[in-house]
Amino acid sequence: MKTLKSMLIVVAAAIAMLSTASMSPAVQPTMTSPYGTQNGTLSVSPQTFFAGQEVTVSANFPSGRFTVALFVEVNPGSGQFQDVAFDESNSNGNAYFDGIKIDGPTQMYAQMEYRDVGGHTAIRTFAPETVDPTGQPAAGSLRTNPETYYQGQEVQIAANFPDGIFVVTLFEETTPGSGDYEVAGTDESSKSGNAYFNGYEVDGARKLFALTADGRYSAVRTLAPAVVDPTGNPAAGSLSWDLESYFPGQKLTIAANFASGVFLVTLFRETAVGSNQYEVAGTDQSNSNGNAYFPGYEVDGARKVFALTETGRYSEVRTLEPKPVVMPNTSTGVIRFDPEEVRSDRPVTVIANFLSRCRNVRVDFFRDLGRDNYWFIGSAVSDSQADAYLRGAVLHKEAGRTYNIVAVTSRGCPSGGPERTDFESVDWA
């Protein structure tokens, strides 16, 4: 389930990348300043907004259909701009960039390209309004469901104001104790003045408050996630997973088994390897045999995991131990992409071809993280032509970082041992 925060598409003074539509090759991927004739205007809707709030940036050019790119300054005052979104204009020359979040004063402009003739808007600075609940009378209240919760758990935040239907915005501290706030969600209240924010992920002791469209504040509430520690608790259950060996990035199904009964089970993992501090990794209701299942757990280092029932029974503590990726020294294959130009966060087929005819073997695909670190992205079996097709792979573009893919066979080929492809850099659309 996506959380409120994970659903926000971010464009801050530093860059975040968006996926809206493919950009024409004629539009330059990066540039330091606009080029061509200034023949367009740039605006934001709503005109008044807060940090963390999603807005629409609109670019208006003379009538016509063409590709428009939105550029944002990389760092405040740097004069360096990066393309972060793109759209095809309608026949009136208007392009729209939805779901953009501006966290601080940010310079941006739009660039259009039509038959090798460039046009652009002026560079504009957009800044969010500041909001501060200090000293404001509390006209409403906040509560959480459930009342007891843990780090990383998704909860519901309810804001209650006097009867009436109105838009309510939930604000959270940008970091615990900062006193700076950003939008965490919006909702229209019921007739009784209640607004609900589902899927809020608890992330430290942050302050929260709600604000109505007519300027009424709720009381400020500080989240206080409960601390959980399995040390010294007797193990009333066991943990297992579906794969005996696995790589960093590979997804497992973790099973927690307790004595027979139906109850809620929460899976916890270390916040960082060796930290001995824990966060929620998932919840499930057990079946009548006392078994709960947590599919899609992504392995990220040798973290400890355990499960806890709603009645306070702990499972054993186990440590996930991903196996290292052994990379052969010599390349005997190549990587291709279909389509050749890859869109961030869109499905793509990654094809590994082994020249030494490694047929009918499992091929594991990895992202090269550098310094001999690799992240598993999927597996496929090579066919009679020694081609392995990893279909539906979703790759995520990161500003300022290259994205290299490599594939490795799981067992020996004609060479007598595992073989690998070249390291291939993703060509982003």
C-alpha positions as CSV (number, residue, x, y, z in Angstrom):
1,M,0.0,0.0,0.0
2,K,1.3,3.4,-0.8
3,T,1.5,6.0,2.0
4,L,0.4,9.6,1.7
5,K,4.0,10.7,1.6
6,S,5.1,8.1,-1.0
7,M,2.3,9.2,-3.3
8,L,3.5,12.8,-3.4
9,I,5.6,13.7,-6.5
10,V,8.3,16.0,-5.3
11,V,10.0,18.9,-7.1
12,A,12.0,20.9,-4.6
13,A,14.8,23.5,-5.0
14,A,16.9,20.4,-5.5
15,I,15.6,18.1,-8.3
16,A,13.1,15.4,-8.3
17,M,12.2,13.5,-11.4
18,L,8.7,13.3,-12.8
19,S,7.2,11.0,-15.5
20,T,4.3,12.6,-17.5
21,A,4.9,12.1,-21.2
22,S,7.9,11.3,-23.4
23,M,10.1,14.2,-24.5
24,S,10.9,14.8,-28.2
25,P,14.6,14.2,-29.0
26,A,14.7,17.9,-30.2
27,V,14.3,19.1,-26.6
28,Q,17.7,19.3,-24.9
29,P,17.8,17.1,-21.8
30,T,19.7,19.7,-19.7
31,M,20.7,23.4,-20.2
32,T,21.8,26.3,-18.2
33,S,19.4,28.9,-19.5
34,P,16.4,29.3,-21.9
35,Y,17.1,29.6,-25.6
36,G,15.1,31.0,-28.6
37,T,12.4,33.6,-28.3
38,Q,10.6,34.5,-25.1
39,N,7.1,33.9,-26.3
40,G,5.3,32.1,-23.4
41,T,4.1,32.6,-19.9
42,L,4.4,30.4,-16.8
43,S,1.9,30.2,-13.9
44,V,1.0,27.9,-11.0
45,S,-2.4,26.8,-9.7
46,P,-3.5,27.4,-7.0
47,Q,-1.6,30.7,-6.8
48,T,-1.3,30.4,-3.0
49,F,0.1,27.0,-1.9
50,F,2.1,25.5,1.0
51,A,5.3,23.4,1.1
52,G,4.4,19.8,0.3
53,Q,1.2,20.7,-1.6
54,E,0.7,19.4,-5.1
55,V,0.2,22.1,-7.7
56,T,-0.2,22.4,-11.4
57,V,2.4,24.4,-13.4
58,S,1.0,25.8,-16.6
59,A,3.0,27.0,-19.7
60,N,1.1,29.0,-22.3
61,F,2.6,29.5,-25.8
62,P,1.1,30.7,-29.1
63,S,-1.4,28.3,-30.6
64,G,0.1,25.0,-31.9
65,R,1.1,21.5,-30.8
66,F,4.6,20.9,-29.7
67,T,6.7,19.4,-26.9
68,V,7.2,21.5,-23.8
69,A,9.7,20.8,-21.1
70,L,9.7,22.2,-17.6
71,F,13.1,23.1,-16.2
72,V,13.9,23.7,-12.5
73,E,17.0,25.2,-11.0
74,V,19.2,22.4,-9.6
75,N,20.3,24.4,-6.5
76,P,19.2,27.9,-5.4
77,G,21.4,30.5,-7.0
78,S,23.3,28.0,-9.2
79,G,21.9,29.1,-12.5
80,Q,21.9,25.5,-13.6
81,F,18.6,24.0,-14.7
82,Q,17.4,20.4,-15.1
83,D,14.4,19.1,-17.1
84,V,12.0,17.5,-14.6
85,A,8.7,17.1,-16.6
86,F,7.4,17.3,-20.1
87,D,4.1,17.5,-21.9
88,E,2.6,17.8,-25.4
89,S,0.7,21.1,-25.7
90,N,-2.9,21.3,-26.8
91,S,-3.9,23.1,-29.9
92,N,-4.0,26.4,-28.0
93,G,-0.3,26.0,-27.0
94,N,-1.0,25.2,-23.4
95,A,1.0,22.5,-21.5
96,Y,0.3,21.4,-18.0
97,F,2.5,19.8,-15.4
98,D,0.4,18.2,-12.7
99,G,1.3,16.8,-9.3
100,I,4.3,19.1,-8.7
101,K,5.4,19.8,-5.1
102,I,7.5,22.9,-4.4
103,D,9.2,22.8,-1.0
104,G,10.9,26.2,-1.1
105,P,11.6,29.2,-3.3
106,T,12.2,27.6,-6.7
107,Q,13.2,29.1,-10.1
108,M,11.7,27.5,-13.2
109,Y,10.9,28.0,-16.8
110,A,9.3,26.1,-19.7
111,Q,11.0,25.5,-23.1
112,M,9.1,24.6,-26.3
113,E,10.5,23.2,-29.5
114,Y,8.8,23.2,-32.9
115,R,10.5,22.5,-36.2
116,D,13.9,23.4,-34.7
117,V,12.5,26.8,-33.5
118,G,12.9,27.3,-29.8
119,G,10.7,29.4,-27.5
120,H,10.5,29.8,-23.8
121,T,8.8,31.5,-20.9
122,A,10.6,33.9,-18.5
123,I,12.3,32.4,-15.5
124,R,9.9,32.7,-12.6
125,T,10.4,32.1,-8.9
126,F,7.5,30.3,-7.1
127,A,7.6,30.1,-3.3
128,P,5.2,28.3,-0.9
129,E,3.4,30.2,1.8
130,T,4.6,29.6,5.4
131,V,2.3,28.3,8.0
132,D,2.8,28.3,11.8
133,P,0.3,27.0,14.4
134,T,2.2,28.7,17.3
135,G,-0.2,30.9,19.3
136,Q,-3.2,30.0,17.2
137,P,-6.4,29.1,19.1
138,A,-7.3,25.4,18.8
139,A,-10.7,25.1,17.0
140,G,-10.3,21.4,16.4
141,S,-8.6,18.2,17.6
142,L,-6.5,15.4,16.1
143,R,-6.5,11.7,16.9
144,T,-4.9,8.6,15.6
145,N,-6.3,5.1,14.8
146,P,-5.0,3.0,16.3
147,E,-4.1,4.9,19.4
148,T,-0.9,2.8,19.9
149,Y,1.4,2.6,16.9
150,Y,5.0,2.0,15.9
151,Q,7.6,3.5,13.7
152,G,6.9,2.9,10.1
153,Q,3.2,1.9,10.7
154,E,0.4,3.3,8.6
155,V,-2.3,4.9,10.7
156,Q,-5.4,7.0,10.1
157,I,-5.3,10.7,11.3
158,A,-8.7,12.1,12.1
159,A,-9.2,15.9,12.4
160,N,-12.4,17.0,14.1
161,F,-13.9,20.5,13.8
162,P,-17.4,21.9,14.5
163,D,-20.1,20.7,12.1
164,G,-19.8,21.8,8.5
165,I,-18.4,20.7,5.1
166,F,-15.0,22.3,4.2
167,V,-11.6,21.4,2.9
168,V,-9.1,20.4,5.6
169,T,-5.3,20.3,5.1
170,L,-3.1,18.1,7.3
171,F,0.4,19.5,8.0
172,E,3.4,17.6,9.4
173,E,6.9,18.8,10.5
174,T,9.4,18.4,7.7
175,T,11.7,16.7,10.2
176,P,11.0,15.9,13.9
177,G,11.6,19.0,16.0
178,S,12.2,21.4,13.1
179,G,9.1,23.6,13.6
180,D,8.8,23.8,9.8
181,Y,5.7,22.3,8.2
182,E,4.6,20.8,4.9
183,V,1.4,19.4,3.6
184,A,0.8,15.7,4.4
185,G,-2.7,15.5,2.8
186,T,-6.1,17.1,2.2
187,D,-9.7,15.9,2.7
188,E,-13.2,17.4,2.6
189,S,-14.9,17.1,5.9
190,S,-18.2,15.3,6.6
191,K,-21.2,17.2,7.7
192,S,-20.1,16.7,11.3
193,G,-16.7,18.4,10.6
194,N,-14.6,15.3,10.5
195,A,-11.8,14.8,8.0
196,Y,-9.7,11.6,7.6
197,F,-6.2,11.0,6.3
198,N,-5.6,7.3,5.7
199,G,-2.3,5.6,5.1
200,Y,-0.2,8.2,7.1
201,E,3.2,6.5,7.7
202,V,4.6,7.2,11.2
203,D,8.1,8.6,10.8
204,G,9.5,9.8,14.2
205,A,8.0,12.1,16.8
206,R,6.7,14.7,14.3
207,K,4.2,17.4,15.2
208,L,1.0,17.5,13.3
209,F,-1.9,19.9,12.9
210,A,-4.9,20.5,10.6
211,L,-6.0,23.7,9.0
212,T,-9.4,24.4,7.5
213,A,-9.9,26.4,4.3
214,D,-11.3,29.3,6.3
215,G,-8.2,29.5,8.5
216,R,-9.2,27.5,11.7
217,Y,-6.4,25.5,13.3
218,S,-6.6,22.2,15.2
219,A,-4.6,21.6,18.3
220,V,-0.9,20.5,17.6
221,R,-0.3,16.9,18.3
222,T,3.1,15.2,18.5
223,L,3.2,11.6,17.3
224,A,4.8,9.3,19.8
225,P,5.5,5.9,18.2
226,A,5.8,3.1,20.8
227,V,9.2,1.5,21.2
228,V,9.3,-2.3,20.6
229,D,12.2,-4.5,21.7
230,P,12.2,-8.3,21.4
231,T,15.2,-8.7,23.7
232,G,14.5,-11.0,26.6
233,N,11.0,-11.9,25.4
234,P,10.3,-15.6,25.1
235,A,9.8,-16.8,21.5
236,A,6.2,-18.0,21.1
237,G,6.4,-18.2,17.3
238,S,8.8,-18.9,14.5
239,L,9.7,-17.1,11.2
240,S,10.5,-18.6,7.8
241,W,10.7,-17.4,4.2
242,D,10.2,-19.0,0.8
243,L,13.8,-18.8,-0.6
244,E,16.8,-20.4,0.9
245,S,19.2,-18.0,-0.8
246,Y,18.5,-14.5,-2.0
247,F,20.3,-11.4,-3.2
248,P,20.1,-7.7,-2.0
249,G,16.9,-6.3,-3.6
250,Q,15.2,-9.7,-4.0
251,K,11.7,-10.0,-2.6
252,L,10.6,-12.7,-0.2
253,T,7.5,-13.9,1.4
254,I,8.0,-14.1,5.2
255,A,5.8,-16.4,7.2
256,A,5.2,-16.0,10.9
257,N,3.8,-19.1,12.7
258,F,2.2,-18.9,16.2
259,A,-0.1,-21.3,18.0
260,S,-3.6,-21.8,16.4
261,G,-5.8,-18.8,16.5
262,V,-6.9,-15.8,14.5
263,F,-5.2,-12.5,15.5
264,L,-3.4,-9.5,14.0
265,V,0.4,-10.0,13.5
266,T,2.9,-7.2,12.9
267,L,6.3,-7.8,11.2
268,F,9.1,-5.6,12.4
269,R,12.6,-5.1,10.9
270,E,15.7,-3.1,12.0
271,T,15.6,0.5,10.8
272,A,19.3,-0.1,9.7
273,V,21.6,-3.0,9.8
274,G,22.8,-3.6,13.4
275,S,20.8,-0.7,14.9
276,N,18.6,-2.8,17.2
277,Q,15.8,-0.3,16.6
278,Y,12.8,-1.5,14.8
279,E,10.0,-0.3,12.4
280,V,6.9,-1.9,11.0
281,A,7.5,-3.9,7.8
282,G,3.9,-5.2,7.4
283,T,0.8,-6.4,9.1
284,D,-1.5,-9.4,8.4
285,Q,-4.3,-11.3,10.2
286,S,-3.3,-14.9,10.9
287,N,-5.4,-17.8,9.6
288,S,-6.9,-20.3,12.0
289,N,-3.6,-22.2,12.3
290,G,-1.9,-19.1,13.5
291,N,0.0,-18.4,10.3
292,A,0.5,-14.9,9.0
293,Y,2.2,-14.0,5.6
294,F,4.1,-11.0,4.5
295,P,4.7,-11.1,0.7
296,G,7.0,-8.7,-1.2
297,Y,9.5,-8.1,1.6
298,E,12.5,-6.5,-0.2
299,V,15.8,-7.7,1.2
300,D,18.1,-4.7,2.1
301,G,21.1,-5.9,4.1
302,A,21.4,-8.3,7.0
303,R,18.6,-6.8,9.1
304,K,17.0,-8.6,12.0
305,V,13.2,-9.3,11.8
306,F,10.6,-10.6,14.2
307,A,6.8,-10.7,14.5
308,L,4.5,-9.6,17.3
309,T,0.9,-10.5,17.8
310,E,-1.8,-8.1,19.0
311,T,-1.8,-10.1,22.3
312,G,1.9,-9.4,22.9
313,R,3.5,-12.7,21.9
314,Y,6.8,-12.5,20.1
315,S,8.3,-14.7,17.5
316,E,11.9,-15.7,17.4
317,V,14.3,-13.0,16.0
318,R,16.0,-14.0,12.8
319,T,18.6,-12.2,10.7
320,L,18.2,-12.0,6.9
321,E,21.5,-12.9,5.2
322,P,21.5,-12.0,1.5
323,K,24.2,-13.8,-0.4
324,P,26.9,-11.7,-2.1
325,V,26.8,-11.3,-5.9
326,V,29.9,-12.9,-7.5
327,M,30.6,-11.1,-10.7
328,P,32.7,-13.0,-13.3
329,N,35.7,-11.1,-14.6
330,T,35.1,-11.6,-18.3
331,S,32.0,-10.5,-20.3
332,T,30.5,-13.0,-22.7
333,G,27.2,-11.3,-23.4
334,V,25.4,-8.0,-24.0
335,I,22.4,-6.2,-22.6
336,R,19.6,-4.5,-24.7
337,F,16.4,-2.7,-23.8
338,D,13.0,-2.7,-25.5
339,P,12.2,0.0,-26.1
340,E,15.8,1.3,-26.5
341,E,14.9,4.6,-24.8
342,V,13.7,3.8,-21.3
343,R,11.1,5.9,-19.4
344,S,11.6,6.2,-15.7
345,D,9.0,4.2,-13.7
346,R,7.5,2.6,-16.9
347,P,7.7,-1.1,-17.7
348,V,10.6,-2.1,-20.0
349,T,12.0,-5.4,-21.3
350,V,15.7,-6.0,-20.5
351,I,17.3,-8.6,-22.8
352,A,20.5,-10.5,-22.0
353,N,22.2,-12.3,-24.9
354,F,25.1,-14.6,-24.2
355,L,27.4,-15.1,-27.1
356,S,28.7,-18.4,-25.8
357,R,25.2,-19.9,-26.1
358,C,24.2,-20.2,-22.5
359,R,20.9,-21.9,-23.2
360,N,18.1,-22.8,-20.7
361,V,19.8,-21.4,-17.6
362,R,18.5,-18.9,-15.1
363,V,19.8,-15.4,-15.6
364,D,19.8,-12.9,-12.8
365,F,19.7,-9.2,-13.6
366,F,21.3,-6.6,-11.4
367,R,21.7,-2.8,-11.1
368,D,25.3,-1.9,-10.4
369,L,25.4,0.4,-7.3
370,G,29.2,0.8,-7.5
371,R,32.0,-0.5,-5.3
372,D,31.1,-4.1,-6.0
373,N,27.5,-3.6,-4.7
374,Y,24.6,-4.9,-6.8
375,W,20.8,-4.8,-6.5
376,F,18.7,-7.6,-7.8
377,I,16.0,-6.5,-10.3
378,G,14.7,-9.8,-11.6
379,S,15.4,-13.2,-13.2
380,A,14.5,-15.0,-16.5
381,V,15.5,-18.2,-18.2
382,S,17.5,-18.0,-21.4
383,D,15.9,-19.5,-24.5
384,S,17.3,-21.7,-27.3
385,Q,19.0,-18.6,-28.8
386,A,20.7,-17.8,-25.4
387,D,18.4,-14.8,-25.0
388,A,16.9,-14.1,-21.5
389,Y,14.0,-11.6,-21.5
390,L,13.2,-9.8,-18.2
391,R,9.8,-8.4,-19.0
392,G,8.0,-5.7,-17.1
393,A,11.1,-4.3,-15.3
394,V,10.5,-0.9,-13.8
395,L,13.7,1.3,-13.5
396,H,13.8,4.5,-11.6
397,K,15.8,7.5,-12.9
398,E,17.8,9.3,-10.2
399,A,19.2,12.8,-10.8
400,G,23.0,12.9,-11.2
401,R,23.4,9.1,-11.1
402,T,24.2,6.6,-13.9
403,Y,22.1,3.5,-14.1
404,N,24.0,0.4,-15.3
405,I,22.5,-3.0,-15.7
406,V,24.4,-6.4,-15.8
407,A,23.1,-10.0,-16.1
408,V,24.8,-13.1,-14.7
409,T,24.0,-16.8,-15.3
410,S,23.2,-18.9,-12.3
411,R,25.3,-21.8,-13.3
412,G,27.9,-22.9,-15.8
413,C,27.8,-22.4,-19.5
414,P,30.1,-23.8,-22.1
415,S,32.9,-21.9,-20.4
416,G,32.4,-24.1,-17.3
417,G,31.3,-21.4,-14.9
418,P,28.8,-18.5,-14.5
419,E,29.1,-15.9,-17.1
420,R,28.0,-12.2,-17.3
421,T,27.1,-9.6,-19.8
422,D,28.7,-6.2,-20.4
423,F,27.6,-3.4,-18.0
424,E,25.0,-1.4,-20.0
425,S,24.0,2.1,-19.2
426,V,20.3,3.0,-19.4
427,D,19.5,5.5,-22.2
428,W,16.6,7.5,-20.6
429,A,13.9,8.8,-22.9
